[in-house]
Amino acid sequence: MKKKSQVKQMSIAQLNERLIELRKDLMKVNFQRSTGTVPENPGNIKQIRRNIARIHTFIKQKSNQQEVKTEKK
């Protein structure tokens, strides 16, 4: 995952693209775990889930900022 400052600068579209990538990665790792094979990096599951939550937070913040800007006009 990129640094927090880099993620803040991403647009909502870029964040959504990154979210899709992370969800695919999580699905792949969960599938490996469910079939009984050991994932390459088991600690990566927790990190992916945190990154997904972090991106959701930034998307919500950016959408709220846009709503406030449109209401002020």
Secondary structure, DSSP 4 states (H G I P E B T S, - for coil): ---HHHHHHS-HHHHHHHHHHHHHHHHHHHHHHHHTPPPS-TTHHHHHHHHHHHHHHHHHHHHHHHHHHHHH-
